[in-house]
């Protein structure tokens, strides 16, 4: 870099002072290089750290709602019972013979149920099967035929359950698979349980608001949990001795069932 310094205004007043220097040129270059280097390093750091520019720092907003969960329960006695019995035959000479024996018992069961005002529409036959039996020989020779079928009897008079079992076995059913107690129309009971759950949640919200020193506003949202409906109650298989009247006969009680509903209420906080 060339630097020319002038003293005076013209050549007649004396020679001008002309000075060449390289030290000032090196200092400026070093300063410029340092600034460029710092800028590049800063840009690389922003890219690597994924920093948005300009960087903003925000605080999380405070919650303006209070959520409370409540539970409601309603107990009810089942009003419907389903009895399942089985008919099993063995050593029939032919398929037709096995079918005839099963049908004979099935018809007797239906007739016996009609005597206590259970219509044929409430009697269902299922799992009907007939299969060959084999003798213990190398050739696997058919020695006869066996068969079985399930008969389901539904009644809306749960006091008849014991009589249904006794009559079915007396008609020829030789298996009792069990009894299922249920509530035929649980919707009204679910509504009662829901009302209890809402009331419970409101009471809890008032207590919490008092303890926290806050005021509650209107309900902004409500969530109802699915409890899976009414769980049926199953009576295990009854022994044939009890079903046929031994030991005083079958004594089957429906008990009670519980319908549970859970709701979550969201309140404004003031």
Residue frames relative to the residue before (quaternion, step in Angstrom):
aa qw qx qy qz dx dy dz
X 1.0000 0.0000 0.0000 0.0000 0.00 0.00 0.00
X 0.2459 -0.7779 0.5667 0.1151 3.61 -0.89 0.96
X 0.0617 -0.7792 0.6235 0.0133 3.57 -0.83 0.99
X 0.1101 -0.7922 0.5994 0.0326 3.61 -0.75 1.06
X 0.1182 -0.7813 0.6115 0.0405 3.56 -0.77 1.04
X 0.1807 -0.7837 0.5889 0.0802 3.59 -0.88 1.01
X 0.0671 -0.7423 0.6636 0.0638 3.55 -1.15 0.77
X 0.7589 0.2772 -0.2286 0.5431 3.59 -0.74 0.96
X 0.4954 -0.6829 0.4647 0.2687 3.55 -1.34 0.06
X 0.8042 0.0876 -0.0649 0.5843 3.64 1.19 -0.36
X 0.6761 -0.5252 0.3504 0.3798 3.49 -1.31 0.25
X 0.5945 0.6013 -0.3620 0.3924 3.59 1.20 -0.57
X 0.6577 0.5242 -0.3102 0.4432 3.60 1.09 -0.61
X 0.7375 -0.3590 0.2270 0.5250 3.57 1.16 -0.05
X 0.6443 -0.5410 0.3684 0.3957 3.53 -1.16 0.37
X 0.4583 -0.6661 0.5199 0.2755 3.56 -1.11 0.77
X 0.4199 -0.6838 0.5389 0.2564 3.52 -1.25 0.63
X 0.0414 -0.7918 0.6087 -0.0285 3.53 -0.58 1.19
X 0.0180 -0.8237 0.5648 -0.0470 3.57 -0.70 1.20
X 0.2002 -0.7575 0.6127 0.1032 3.59 -0.94 0.93
X 0.0547 0.8021 -0.5928 0.0475 3.58 -0.82 0.97
X 0.2026 -0.7768 0.5880 0.0987 3.55 -1.15 0.76
X 0.5449 0.6416 -0.4009 0.3615 3.63 1.16 -0.35
X 0.6587 0.4950 -0.3131 0.4723 3.62 0.95 -0.85
X 0.6132 0.5540 -0.3465 0.4439 3.60 1.06 -0.74
X 0.6728 0.4973 -0.3008 0.4579 3.66 0.90 -0.80
X 0.6399 0.5280 -0.3338 0.4476 3.61 0.99 -0.77
X 0.6566 0.5083 -0.3111 0.4623 3.59 0.94 -0.86
X 0.6508 0.5162 -0.3201 0.4555 3.59 0.97 -0.84
X 0.6572 0.5060 -0.3199 0.4580 3.59 0.98 -0.84
X 0.6448 0.5196 -0.3212 0.4595 3.60 0.98 -0.82
X 0.6630 0.5064 -0.3011 0.4618 3.57 0.92 -0.91
X 0.6581 0.5082 -0.3057 0.4638 3.61 0.94 -0.86
X 0.6432 0.5236 -0.3283 0.4521 3.59 0.99 -0.79
X 0.6519 0.5135 -0.3120 0.4626 3.61 0.96 -0.85
X 0.6519 0.5045 -0.3136 0.4714 3.59 0.95 -0.86
X 0.6565 0.5237 -0.3093 0.4461 3.60 0.96 -0.87
X 0.6565 0.5036 -0.3124 0.4668 3.59 0.92 -0.87
X 0.6453 0.5240 -0.3202 0.4544 3.57 0.98 -0.85
X 0.6676 0.4972 -0.3038 0.4634 3.59 0.90 -0.88
X 0.6419 0.5179 -0.3294 0.4597 3.61 0.95 -0.82
X 0.6543 0.5185 -0.3154 0.4511 3.58 0.96 -0.83
X 0.6535 0.5093 -0.3136 0.4640 3.58 0.99 -0.84
X 0.6495 0.5166 -0.3192 0.4576 3.59 0.99 -0.82
X 0.6426 0.5209 -0.3238 0.4593 3.59 0.99 -0.79
X 0.6401 0.5210 -0.3251 0.4617 3.61 0.95 -0.81
X 0.6746 0.4910 -0.2992 0.4630 3.57 0.96 -0.84
X 0.6902 0.4906 -0.2908 0.4453 3.60 0.86 -0.96
X 0.7389 0.4000 -0.2231 0.4942 3.59 0.96 -0.84
X 0.3644 -0.7636 0.4667 0.2576 3.59 1.31 0.03
X 0.2758 0.7671 -0.5208 0.2534 3.55 0.93 0.98
X 0.3381 -0.7295 0.5584 0.2041 3.54 -0.79 1.02
X 0.1526 -0.7907 0.5887 0.0706 3.55 -0.99 0.79
X 0.5059 -0.2674 -0.8109 0.1227 1.56 -1.51 1.94
X 0.4995 -0.6679 0.4716 0.2862 3.60 -1.11 0.73
X 0.1343 -0.7924 0.5935 0.0421 3.57 -0.87 1.10
X 0.1736 -0.7578 0.6217 0.0956 3.56 -1.04 0.80
X 0.0377 -0.8127 0.5806 -0.0301 3.55 -0.64 1.19
X 0.3300 -0.7188 0.5753 0.2083 3.57 -1.12 0.63
X 0.5408 -0.6287 0.4499 0.3316 3.60 -1.09 0.76
X 0.4766 -0.6754 0.4756 0.3011 3.59 -0.94 0.86
X 0.4970 -0.6489 0.4863 0.3089 3.54 -1.09 0.67
X 0.5342 -0.6363 0.4539 0.3221 3.57 -1.07 0.82
X 0.2235 -0.7852 0.5673 0.1079 3.56 -0.99 0.87
X 0.6868 0.4424 -0.2770 0.5059 3.59 1.29 0.24
X 0.2047 -0.7283 0.6383 0.1424 3.51 -1.31 0.48
X 0.1276 -0.7995 0.5845 0.0538 3.60 -0.75 1.04
X 0.0344 -0.7936 0.6065 -0.0346 3.55 -0.96 0.98
X 0.2403 -0.7721 0.5732 0.1327 3.58 -0.97 0.88
X 0.0769 -0.7932 0.6038 0.0201 3.55 -1.03 0.90
X 0.2184 -0.7802 0.5773 0.1019 3.55 -1.18 0.62
X 0.0813 -0.7917 0.6047 0.0307 3.53 -1.07 0.83
X 0.0789 -0.8006 0.5938 0.0152 3.57 -0.99 0.90
X 0.0491 -0.7696 0.6365 0.0143 3.52 -1.12 0.82
X 0.2085 -0.7752 0.5862 0.1100 3.56 -0.86 0.98
X 0.0231 0.7982 -0.5995 0.0537 3.56 -1.02 0.85
X 0.4411 -0.6630 0.5379 0.2766 3.53 -1.23 0.58
X 0.5032 -0.6576 0.4592 0.3218 3.64 -0.78 0.90
X 0.2372 -0.7852 0.5600 0.1168 3.55 -1.08 0.79
X 0.7333 0.3288 -0.2113 0.5564 3.59 1.29 0.04
X 0.0685 -0.7894 0.6097 0.0227 3.56 -1.05 0.82
X 0.1202 -0.7697 0.6240 0.0612 3.54 -1.11 0.76
X 0.1353 -0.7906 0.5964 0.0311 3.55 -0.68 1.18
X 0.1051 -0.7921 0.5995 0.0459 3.58 -0.87 0.95
X 0.0181 -0.7868 0.6163 -0.0294 3.55 -0.75 1.12
X 0.2874 -0.7677 0.5496 0.1612 3.56 -1.25 0.32
X 0.2131 -0.7307 0.6347 0.1338 3.53 -1.24 0.64
X 0.0161 0.8066 -0.5883 0.0549 3.56 -0.71 1.07
X 0.0400 -0.7891 0.6129 -0.0028 3.58 -0.90 0.98
X 0.0705 -0.7944 0.6030 0.0218 3.56 -1.20 0.57
X 0.8195 0.2751 -0.2089 0.4572 3.54 -1.37 0.37
X 0.2859 0.7351 -0.5547 0.2648 3.58 0.98 0.82
X 0.5253 -0.6653 0.4335 0.3058 3.58 -1.00 0.83
X 0.8010 0.0349 0.0077 0.5976 3.60 1.10 -0.65
X 0.6821 -0.4623 0.3575 0.4395 3.57 -1.32 0.21
X 0.6516 0.5274 -0.3183 0.4427 3.59 0.94 -0.88
X 0.6273 0.5365 -0.3318 0.4567 3.56 1.06 -0.75
X 0.6506 0.5035 -0.3102 0.4764 3.61 0.96 -0.86
X 0.6461 0.5173 -0.3163 0.4635 3.58 0.96 -0.86
X 0.6571 0.5225 -0.3125 0.4446 3.58 0.90 -0.92
X 0.6735 0.4965 -0.2996 0.4584 3.58 0.92 -0.86
X 0.6443 0.5026 -0.3207 0.4790 3.59 1.02 -0.78
X 0.6730 0.5056 -0.2978 0.4503 3.59 0.87 -0.96
X 0.6204 0.5526 -0.3467 0.4354 3.59 1.02 -0.75
X 0.6828 0.4646 -0.2851 0.4865 3.59 0.90 -0.93
X 0.6332 0.5430 -0.3301 0.4419 3.59 0.96 -0.86
X 0.6692 0.4953 -0.2966 0.4678 3.61 0.92 -0.87
X 0.6288 0.5269 -0.3317 0.4658 3.58 1.07 -0.71
X 0.6332 0.5253 -0.3282 0.4640 3.59 1.03 -0.78
X 0.6564 0.5098 -0.3125 0.4599 3.59 0.90 -0.92
X 0.6598 0.5048 -0.3052 0.4655 3.59 0.92 -0.89
X 0.6610 0.5074 -0.3109 0.4571 3.59 0.97 -0.82
X 0.6528 0.5104 -0.3157 0.4622 3.62 1.03 -0.73
X 0.6119 0.5517 -0.3465 0.4484 3.59 1.06 -0.70
X 0.6083 0.5750 -0.3445 0.4250 3.60 1.11 -0.63
X 0.7417 0.3040 -0.2107 0.5596 3.60 1.19 -0.42
X 0.6077 -0.6425 0.3118 0.3474 3.55 1.17 0.83
X 0.4442 0.6066 -0.5197 0.4058 3.56 0.95 0.91
X 0.3276 -0.7867 0.4875 0.1902 3.61 -0.42 1.18
X 0.6546 -0.5268 0.3812 0.3856 3.56 -1.28 0.45
X 0.5880 0.5947 -0.3645 0.4094 3.60 1.17 -0.58
X 0.7048 0.4342 -0.2581 0.4980 3.58 1.20 -0.49
X 0.6180 0.4845 -0.3536 0.5083 3.58 1.26 0.38
X 0.0411 -0.8263 0.5605 -0.0373 3.57 -0.59 1.14
X 0.2284 -0.7596 0.5982 0.1140 3.55 -0.99 0.96
X 0.0895 0.7992 -0.5861 0.0986 3.60 -0.86 0.95
X 0.8033 0.2972 -0.2284 0.4628 3.55 -1.38 0.21
X 0.2301 0.7892 -0.5277 0.2137 3.56 1.00 0.88
X 0.1819 0.7914 -0.5660 0.1421 3.58 -0.70 1.04
X 0.0640 -0.7538 0.6533 0.0295 3.56 -1.20 0.74
X 0.0384 0.8146 -0.5715 0.0912 3.57 -0.80 0.98
X 0.5414 -0.6441 0.4320 0.3248 3.61 -1.10 0.59
X 0.2736 -0.7042 0.6259 0.1936 3.53 -1.30 0.50
X 0.2461 -0.7947 0.5438 0.1101 3.58 -0.99 0.84
X 0.4522 -0.6712 0.5214 0.2705 3.53 -1.11 0.79
X 0.5482 -0.6179 0.4558 0.3316 3.54 -1.23 0.50
X 0.3976 0.6969 -0.4951 0.3333 3.55 0.46 1.21
X 0.6323 -0.5539 0.3681 0.3973 3.61 -1.12 0.50
X 0.6992 0.4789 -0.2822 0.4495 3.60 1.02 -0.72
X 0.3539 -0.7481 0.4913 0.2716 3.63 1.27 -0.08
X 0.1253 0.8208 -0.5393 0.1407 3.55 0.73 1.08
X 0.4677 -0.6666 0.5049 0.2864 3.58 -1.01 0.87
X 0.1804 -0.8099 0.5539 0.0685 3.54 -0.77 1.10
X 0.7829 -0.1651 0.1185 0.5880 3.59 1.23 -0.23
X 0.4187 -0.6901 0.5312 0.2574 3.54 -1.32 -0.22
X 0.1547 -0.7641 0.6216 0.0764 3.52 -1.16 0.77
X 0.0196 -0.8069 0.5904 -0.0008 3.54 -1.20 0.46
X 0.0122 -0.7873 0.6157 0.0283 3.53 -1.24 0.40
X 0.0487 -0.7731 0.6323 0.0059 3.51 -1.29 0.47
X 0.3082 -0.7278 0.5816 0.1926 3.56 -1.19 0.61
X 0.1276 -0.7751 0.6162 0.0572 3.56 -1.04 0.82
X 0.1335 -0.7977 0.5871 0.0332 3.56 -0.70 1.16
X 0.1021 -0.7992 0.5923 0.0017 3.56 -0.75 1.12
X 0.1428 -0.8057 0.5734 0.0406 3.57 -0.68 1.13
X 0.0357 0.7908 -0.6099 0.0367 3.57 -0.98 0.86
X 0.3288 -0.7406 0.5547 0.1888 3.57 -1.07 0.77
X 0.6128 0.4539 -0.3567 0.5396 3.54 1.31 0.30
X 0.2371 -0.8266 0.4929 0.1327 3.57 0.01 1.30
X 0.5628 0.5999 -0.3976 0.4064 3.59 1.19 -0.30
X 0.6456 0.5360 -0.3143 0.4441 3.61 1.25 -0.31
X 0.4107 0.7546 -0.4572 0.2300 3.61 1.22 -0.20
X 0.6707 0.4961 -0.3105 0.4557 3.58 0.81 -0.94
X 0.6604 0.5024 -0.3061 0.4666 3.58 0.99 -0.83
X 0.6143 0.5490 -0.3466 0.4484 3.59 1.03 -0.76
X 0.6619 0.5005 -0.3061 0.4666 3.59 0.89 -0.91
X 0.6735 0.5064 -0.2975 0.4490 3.58 0.88 -0.96
X 0.6777 0.4904 -0.2907 0.4645 3.59 0.91 -0.90
X 0.6478 0.5288 -0.3252 0.4415 3.60 0.95 -0.86
X 0.6927 0.4594 -0.2866 0.4764 3.59 0.89 -0.85
X 0.6238 0.5302 -0.3406 0.4623 3.58 1.09 -0.67
X 0.6621 0.5049 -0.2995 0.4657 3.59 1.14 -0.61
X 0.7164 -0.4597 0.2579 0.4571 3.59 1.22 -0.14
X 0.4719 0.6433 -0.4723 0.3749 3.62 1.19 -0.04
X 0.1440 -0.8246 0.5438 0.0595 3.58 -0.72 1.01
X 0.7078 0.3168 -0.2688 0.5713 3.59 1.25 0.40
X 0.1010 -0.7547 0.6443 0.0710 3.58 -1.07 0.75
X 0.2404 -0.8309 0.4900 0.1084 3.57 -0.28 1.28
X 0.7231 -0.4050 0.2595 0.4958 3.59 1.07 -0.56
X 0.3528 -0.7053 0.5783 0.2090 3.52 -1.42 0.11
X 0.1524 -0.7812 0.6024 0.0601 3.56 -0.96 0.92
X 0.1380 -0.7764 0.6121 0.0580 3.59 -0.73 1.14
X 0.0726 0.8004 -0.5890 0.0845 3.57 -0.94 0.90
X 0.4256 -0.6446 0.5620 0.2959 3.54 -1.39 0.13
X 0.4375 -0.7536 0.4279 0.2401 3.54 -0.53 1.20
X 0.8057 0.0618 -0.0123 0.5890 3.61 0.93 -0.85
X 0.0556 -0.8653 0.4981 0.0073 3.61 0.16 1.25
X 0.4023 0.7568 -0.4603 0.2312 3.64 1.23 -0.11
X 0.6731 0.4878 -0.3111 0.4606 3.60 0.87 -0.90
X 0.6440 0.5093 -0.3227 0.4709 3.59 1.06 -0.68
X 0.6124 0.5331 -0.3477 0.4688 3.60 1.08 -0.66
X 0.6312 0.5277 -0.3335 0.4603 3.60 1.03 -0.77
X 0.6381 0.5137 -0.3289 0.4699 3.58 1.00 -0.78
X 0.6551 0.5059 -0.3080 0.4690 3.58 0.96 -0.86
X 0.6351 0.5270 -0.3261 0.4610 3.60 1.04 -0.77
X 0.6401 0.5195 -0.3236 0.4644 3.60 0.98 -0.84
X 0.6455 0.5121 -0.3149 0.4711 3.57 1.01 -0.82
X 0.6518 0.5212 -0.3146 0.4523 3.59 0.98 -0.82
X 0.6492 0.5076 -0.3161 0.4701 3.61 0.98 -0.84
X 0.6464 0.5159 -0.3143 0.4661 3.56 0.95 -0.88
X 0.6506 0.5201 -0.3067 0.4605 3.57 0.97 -0.88
X 0.6610 0.5027 -0.3035 0.4671 3.60 0.97 -0.86
X 0.6470 0.5199 -0.3215 0.4558 3.60 0.96 -0.81
X 0.6555 0.5083 -0.3157 0.4607 3.58 0.95 -0.84
X 0.6552 0.5032 -0.3128 0.4687 3.58 0.98 -0.81
X 0.6348 0.5373 -0.3287 0.4476 3.59 1.02 -0.81
X 0.6490 0.5138 -0.3190 0.4615 3.59 0.98 -0.83
X 0.6545 0.5069 -0.3177 0.4624 3.58 0.96 -0.81
X 0.6629 0.4999 -0.3074 0.4650 3.59 0.96 -0.86
X 0.6428 0.5290 -0.3260 0.4479 3.58 0.95 -0.85
X 0.6474 0.5140 -0.3148 0.4665 3.58 1.01 -0.79
X 0.6767 0.4929 -0.2922 0.4625 3.58 0.95 -0.88
X 0.7286 0.4280 -0.2334 0.4811 3.59 1.03 -0.81
X 0.4192 -0.7291 0.4529 0.2959 3.58 1.25 -0.22
X 0.5402 0.5932 -0.4214 0.4227 3.58 1.01 0.78
X 0.3757 -0.6932 0.5635 0.2465 3.55 -1.31 0.31
X 0.3345 -0.7497 0.5413 0.1817 3.53 -1.03 0.81
X 0.2878 -0.7408 0.5841 0.1649 3.50 -1.13 0.80
X 0.7810 -0.2982 0.2350 0.4958 3.56 -1.12 -0.64
X 0.5498 -0.5719 0.4880 0.3640 3.56 -1.33 0.31
X 0.2356 -0.8106 0.5266 0.1008 3.58 -0.70 1.11
X 0.8017 -0.0165 0.0346 0.5964 3.58 1.18 -0.51
X 0.0897 -0.7723 0.6259 0.0608 3.55 -1.26 0.50
X 0.0904 -0.7844 0.6132 0.0228 3.57 -0.95 0.94
X 0.1606 -0.7853 0.5932 0.0745 3.55 -0.84 1.03
X 0.3473 -0.7468 0.5332 0.1934 3.55 -0.80 1.05
X 0.4107 -0.6920 0.5404 0.2459 3.54 -1.10 0.77
X 0.1930 -0.8128 0.5442 0.0772 3.55 -0.54 1.20
X 0.5647 -0.6445 0.3716 0.3573 3.61 1.24 0.17
X 0.6034 -0.5982 0.3595 0.3858 3.58 1.20 0.44
X 0.6798 -0.4607 0.3731 0.4318 3.52 -1.33 -0.25
X 0.3280 -0.7484 0.5449 0.1882 3.54 -0.78 1.02
X 0.3701 -0.7370 0.5134 0.2375 3.64 -0.65 1.02
X 0.3537 -0.7176 0.5621 0.2097 3.51 -1.21 0.59
X 0.1793 -0.8018 0.5665 0.0633 3.54 -0.77 1.09
X 0.2339 -0.7263 0.6310 0.1402 3.53 -0.93 0.98
X 0.4619 -0.7027 0.4639 0.2785 3.58 -0.73 1.02
X 0.7221 -0.4471 0.3111 0.4266 3.52 -1.31 0.36
X 0.3585 -0.7323 0.5467 0.1908 3.52 -0.97 0.95
X 0.5013 -0.6502 0.4715 0.3219 3.56 -1.00 0.81
X 0.5750 -0.6091 0.4192 0.3502 3.57 -1.08 0.69
X 0.5978 0.5660 -0.3692 0.4313 3.59 1.06 -0.62
X 0.6862 0.4563 -0.2840 0.4902 3.59 0.95 -0.91
X 0.6510 0.5335 -0.3247 0.4314 3.58 0.96 -0.83
X 0.7143 0.4399 -0.2496 0.4838 3.57 1.03 -0.75
X 0.6724 -0.5267 0.2918 0.4305 3.56 1.25 0.14
X 0.4766 0.6689 -0.4469 0.3544 3.60 1.22 -0.04
X 0.8156 0.2083 -0.1627 0.5147 3.58 -0.98 0.79
X 0.7225 -0.4402 0.2577 0.4666 3.60 1.06 0.58
X 0.5838 -0.6045 0.3788 0.3878 3.62 1.20 0.13
X 0.6308 -0.5416 0.4038 0.3817 3.53 -1.33 0.28
X 0.0987 -0.7795 0.6179 0.0279 3.58 -0.89 1.01
X 0.0700 0.8256 -0.5461 0.1236 3.58 -0.07 1.32
X 0.1061 -0.8109 0.5754 0.0105 3.58 -0.64 1.18
X 0.4814 -0.7035 0.4444 0.2755 3.62 -0.97 0.80
X 0.2955 -0.7615 0.5285 0.2312 3.61 1.09 -0.56
X 0.4741 -0.6380 0.5037 0.3385 3.58 -1.13 -0.66
X 0.2479 -0.7533 0.5915 0.1456 3.55 -1.29 0.44
X 0.2974 -0.7581 0.5597 0.1537 3.56 -1.16 0.67
X 0.1714 -0.7550 0.6272 0.0855 3.52 -0.94 1.01
X 0.0816 -0.8223 0.5630 -0.0141 3.57 -0.66 1.16
X 0.0177 -0.7809 0.6243 -0.0080 3.57 -1.00 0.91
X 0.1303 -0.7818 0.6071 0.0563 3.58 -1.04 0.84
X 0.0340 -0.7915 0.6103 0.0013 3.58 -0.92 0.95
X 0.2043 -0.7406 0.6257 0.1350 3.55 -1.26 0.56
X 0.1547 -0.7913 0.5888 0.0564 3.58 -0.75 1.12
X 0.1987 -0.7584 0.6117 0.1058 3.57 -1.09 0.80
X 0.1155 -0.8094 0.5756 0.0148 3.57 -0.67 1.17
X 0.4710 -0.6141 0.5444 0.3236 3.55 -1.23 0.55
X 0.2628 -0.7396 0.5951 0.1725 3.57 -1.11 0.71
X 0.1435 -0.7999 0.5792 0.0631 3.56 -0.89 0.98
